[in-house]
């Protein structure tokens, strides 16, 4: 017989060499030997409960009961008034901001001007939109940052309401807004230099020179020629001359690239430059018309006349004995673009 010295298991087969339970080498069993002492283990091993490991007063939150009860439920419900209060404040704040934005123009734009576009203007809707755009451009160029331009149209009239802040020179602002700003470079019908430019004392005399039965042909225009072309100045109509010019003009203000006031000895001129397409057209005409007279026309009035000494491309000058302010205002008007139609102030009011 064989016996395992580790676990004391006895095997009847003498050929067994290793214990089947723990692999210990078997030894011969002696019948007279006493069984080795053994250690008995209980089938139930005592283990700590969850309450012993985590007492209820310090148990983690993920072991708490759900839904919450008692104090925990009261704590969560107490957040609801805070959330409602924050929401109410946000709504109130939004209302205040909206009210400021809505009411602000009435407080900060007390000066209101209503302009009317000349009746009979073609493409009324497009002209109204373009006029509003030009007015906005001029106000921006003047440095007026806060204003409002609202086109208003009905079946008979087209108007634009302009709301502005209080300004130091309101008459100047009105004049700049309503100035046509239409620049034209056109050929004067006259003998060439060195003969003086042909002008006439009256409009009728200028029309009679056309020998057309008192009718101005479509390729001609009779325009006033003011000896002093200062923007906004009072002009003596008795000193006005008249001249006949070709139509259409060589180039117009749509080809203008820039304009600036240039000082002279006692007054100012306006120097302007043309865009590429306008410069090419102007250069071709001046190159073919040396010694011919050229008129600078602004809003249907001749501002200055000069003869062509040599070919000119993109540079020109408006001479008219301008003051510094008048020259700067005219340059600003030219750069902002021409109005498509004549504007007239029909109403002016100031909020109290």
C-alpha positions in Angstrom: 0.0 0.0 0.0 1.1 3.6 -0.7 0.5 6.8 1.3 0.8 10.5 0.5 2.9 12.1 3.2 1.2 15.5 2.5 -2.5 14.7 2.6 -2.3 11.1 4.1 -4.4 9.7 1.3 -3.8 5.9 1.0 -3.6 4.0 -2.3 -4.0 0.2 -2.5 -2.1 0.0 -5.7 1.6 -0.4 -5.0 2.5 0.7 -8.4 1.3 4.3 -7.8 4.1 6.7 -7.4 2.5 10.2 -7.1 -0.6 11.5 -5.2 -3.5 12.2 -7.5 -4.5 15.1 -5.3 -1.3 17.1 -4.9 1.3 15.2 -6.9 3.4 14.4 -3.9 5.7 11.3 -4.1 4.0 8.4 -2.4 5.6 6.4 0.4 4.9 2.9 1.8 2.2 2.8 4.3 3.0 1.3 7.7 0.1 -0.3 9.4 1.5 0.5 12.9 1.9 4.2 12.2 -0.5 6.7 13.7 -2.4 8.9 11.3 -0.8 12.4 11.2 -2.6 15.3 12.9 -5.1 17.1 10.6 -6.5 20.7 10.6 -10.2 21.0 10.0 -11.6 24.1 8.1 -15.2 25.3 8.5 -17.3 25.1 5.4 -18.5 28.7 6.0 -15.9 31.4 6.0 -17.3 34.6 7.8 -17.3 37.7 5.5 -18.1 41.3 6.3 -21.4 42.7 5.1 -21.8 45.9 3.0 -23.2 47.7 6.0 -20.1 46.8 8.0 -17.7 48.0 5.3 -19.7 51.1 4.4 -21.8 52.3 7.3 -25.1 54.0 6.1 -23.9 57.5 7.3 -20.8 57.4 5.1 -22.0 55.2 2.2 -21.0 56.4 -1.3 -23.7 58.3 -3.3 -24.0 55.5 -5.9 -25.3 53.2 -3.2 -28.0 55.6 -2.2 -31.6 54.9 -2.9 -33.2 56.3 -6.0 -35.4 58.2 -6.3 -34.1 60.5 -3.5 -36.1 60.9 -0.5 -36.1 63.1 2.6 -33.4 65.9 2.9 -31.8 64.9 -0.5 -35.0 65.5 -2.3 -35.5 68.8 -0.6 -32.0 69.9 -1.6 -32.5 69.2 -5.3 -35.9 70.9 -5.4 -34.4 74.0 -3.9 -32.4 74.6 -7.1 -35.6 75.2 -9.1 -36.2 78.7 -7.8 -32.7 79.7 -8.6 -33.0 78.4 -12.2 -36.3 80.3 -12.7 -34.7 83.5 -11.3 -31.8 83.3 -13.7 -34.1 82.7 -16.6 -36.2 85.7 -15.6 -33.1 87.9 -15.4 -32.0 86.8 -18.9 -35.5 87.7 -20.3 -35.5 91.0 -18.6 -32.0 91.9 -19.8 -32.9 91.0 -23.4 -35.9 93.2 -23.2 -33.8 96.2 -21.9 -31.3 95.8 -24.7 -34.0 95.6 -27.3 -35.7 98.6 -25.9 -32.5 100.6 -26.0 -31.9 99.6 -29.7 -35.4 100.5 -30.7 -35.7 103.8 -28.8 -32.1 105.0 -29.3 -32.6 106.5 -32.8 -35.4 108.7 -31.5 -33.2 110.1 -28.8 -29.8 110.3 -30.7 -31.1 111.3 -34.2 -33.3 114.3 -33.5 -32.8 116.1 -36.9 -35.0 114.9 -39.7 -34.8 115.8 -43.4 -37.3 114.7 -46.1 -36.0 114.8 -49.6 -38.1 114.4 -52.7 -36.8 113.0 -56.0 -37.6 115.0 -59.1 -40.9 113.8 -60.6 -40.7 112.1 -64.0 -37.4 110.4 -63.1 -37.1 107.1 -65.1 -36.7 103.8 -63.3 -38.1 105.3 -60.1 -37.4 102.2 -57.9 -33.8 101.9 -59.0 -33.3 105.7 -58.8 -34.6 105.7 -55.2 -32.3 102.9 -54.2 -29.3 104.5 -55.8 -30.0 107.9 -54.2 -30.2 106.3 -50.7 -26.9 104.6 -51.4 -25.2 107.8 -52.5 -26.5 109.7 -49.4 -25.2 107.0 -47.1 -21.8 107.2 -48.8 -21.6 111.0 -48.4 -22.6 110.9 -44.7 -19.9 108.2 -44.1 -17.3 110.4 -45.9 -18.3 113.3 -43.6 -17.5 111.2 -40.6 -21.1 111.0 -39.4 -21.2 107.5 -37.9 -24.8 107.5 -36.6 -27.6 108.2 -39.1 -30.6 106.6 -40.8 -31.7 106.7 -44.4 -35.2 105.5 -45.2 -36.6 105.4 -48.8 -40.3 106.1 -48.9 -42.3 105.6 -52.1 -46.0 105.7 -53.2 -47.8 105.9 -56.4 -47.0 109.6 -57.1 -43.9 110.5 -55.1 -40.5 109.1 -54.2 -39.0 110.5 -51.0 -36.1 109.7 -48.6 -36.2 110.4 -44.9 -32.8 111.1 -43.4 -32.4 111.2 -39.6 -29.2 112.7 -38.2 -27.7 113.8 -34.9 -27.2 117.4 -34.1 -24.3 118.9 -36.1 -22.4 122.1 -36.1 -23.0 123.1 -39.7 -26.5 121.8 -40.8 -26.7 123.9 -44.0 -23.4 122.5 -45.2 -24.7 118.9 -44.6 -27.9 119.6 -46.5 -26.0 121.1 -49.4 -23.6 118.1 -49.6 -26.5 115.6 -49.4 -28.5 117.3 -52.1 -25.7 118.2 -54.5 -26.0 116.3 -57.7 -22.3 115.6 -58.0 -22.6 114.8 -61.8 -19.2 115.5 -63.4 -18.7 115.7 -67.2 -15.8 116.5 -69.4 -17.2 117.7 -72.7 -16.1 119.5 -75.9 -16.9 123.2 -76.3 -18.2 124.3 -79.7 -15.7 127.1 -80.3 -12.9 128.2 -82.6 -9.7 126.5 -81.4 -7.0 128.3 -79.4 -5.3 130.8 -79.7 -8.8 132.3 -80.4 -10.7 132.9 -77.2 -13.3 130.4 -76.2 -16.7 131.2 -77.7 -19.2 132.3 -75.1 -22.6 134.2 -75.3 -24.2 136.8 -73.1 -27.6 135.1 -73.1 -29.0 131.7 -73.5 -31.1 132.8 -76.5 -28.0 134.1 -78.2 -26.3 130.8 -77.7 -29.2 128.9 -79.1 -29.4 131.3 -82.1 -25.8 130.5 -82.9 -26.9 126.9 -83.8 -29.0 128.1 -86.8 -31.6 125.4 -85.9 -34.7 127.5 -85.7 -34.5 128.0 -81.9 -34.3 124.3 -81.3 -31.3 122.7 -79.6 -30.2 119.6 -81.6 -29.8 116.3 -79.7 -26.0 116.4 -80.1 -25.7 119.9 -78.5 -26.4 121.4 -75.1 -26.5 125.1 -74.1 -25.1 125.4 -70.6 -24.5 128.3 -68.2 -20.9 129.2 -67.5 -20.3 130.8 -64.1 -17.1 132.8 -63.9 -16.9 132.0 -60.2 -17.8 128.3 -59.6 -17.7 128.2 -55.8 -19.9 125.5 -54.4 -22.7 127.1 -52.3 -21.7 130.7 -52.9 -24.1 133.4 -54.0 -23.8 133.9 -57.7 -24.4 137.1 -59.6 -26.6 135.9 -62.5 -25.8 139.0 -64.5 -22.2 137.8 -64.8 -23.3 134.4 -66.1 -22.2 133.5 -69.6 -23.4 130.7 -71.9 -21.6 128.2 -74.1 -22.6 125.4 -76.5 -21.1 122.0 -75.8 -21.3 118.6 -77.5 -23.5 115.8 -76.3 -22.9 113.2 -75.1 -19.8 114.1 -73.0 -16.4 112.6 -73.5 -16.3 111.0 -70.1 -18.5 111.4 -67.0 -18.3 110.9 -63.2 -18.9 107.2 -63.5 -15.3 106.9 -64.7 -13.9 109.0 -61.8 -11.3 107.2 -59.6 -10.5 109.9 -57.0 -10.7 113.7 -56.4 -8.9 116.0 -54.0 -8.7 119.6 -53.1 -5.5 121.3 -54.2 -4.3 124.7 -52.8 -3.2 127.5 -55.1 -2.0 131.0 -54.2 -5.3 132.4 -53.0 -7.9 129.7 -53.5 -8.3 125.9 -54.3 -8.8 123.7 -57.3 -10.1 120.1 -57.5 -7.7 117.6 -59.0 -9.3 114.4 -60.2 -8.1 111.1 -61.7 -10.0 108.7 -64.0 -10.3 105.0 -64.0 -8.5 102.9 -66.7 -11.3 102.8 -69.2 -12.1 106.5 -68.8 -8.4 107.4 -69.1 -8.0 105.5 -72.3 -11.1 107.2 -73.9 -10.1 110.6 -72.6 -6.5 110.1 -73.8 -7.7 109.2 -77.3 -9.9 112.3 -77.6 -7.4 114.8 -76.2 -4.7 113.4 -78.5 -6.8 114.0 -81.5 -8.1 117.5 -80.5 -5.0 119.6 -79.6 -5.9 123.3 -79.1 -9.7 122.5 -78.8 -11.6 123.8 -75.8 -12.7 121.4 -73.1 -15.4 122.2 -70.4 -15.6 120.7 -67.0 -19.3 120.5 -66.3 -20.7 119.9 -62.8 -24.5 119.4 -62.4 -25.3 121.0 -65.7 -23.1 124.1 -65.2 -19.7 124.8 -66.7 -17.2 125.2 -63.9 -14.1 125.8 -66.0 -12.9 125.8 -69.6 -9.3 125.1 -70.9 -7.8 124.3 -74.2 -5.9 121.0 -74.9 -2.2 121.7 -75.1 -1.2 118.0 -75.3 -2.6 114.6 -74.9 -4.1 113.9 -71.4 -4.9 110.5 -70.0 -6.1 110.2 -66.4 -5.5 113.6 -64.8 -7.7 116.7 -64.8 -8.3 119.9 -62.9 -11.5 121.8 -61.9 -10.6 125.5 -61.5 -13.2 127.8 -60.1 -11.7 130.0 -57.3 -12.9 127.6 -54.6 -12.5 128.2 -50.9 -10.8 125.4 -49.0 -14.1 124.2 -47.5 -15.9 124.4 -50.9 -13.2 122.5 -52.7 -13.1 119.7 -50.0 -16.9 119.4 -50.1 -16.9 119.2 -53.9 -14.2 116.6 -53.9 -16.1 114.5 -51.3 -19.3 114.8 -53.4 -17.6 113.7 -56.6 -15.9 110.7 -54.9 -19.2 109.5 -53.4 -20.9 109.3 -56.8 -23.6 111.4 -58.6 -27.2 111.4 -57.7 -29.4 109.9 -60.4 -32.0 112.7 -60.0 -32.4 116.1 -58.5 -33.1 116.2 -54.8 -35.3 118.8 -53.1 -35.7 119.4 -49.4 -39.5 119.4 -48.7 -39.5 119.1 -44.9 -37.1 119.7 -42.0 -37.9 119.1 -38.3 -36.0 118.8 -35.0 -37.2 116.7 -32.1 -37.7 118.6 -28.8 
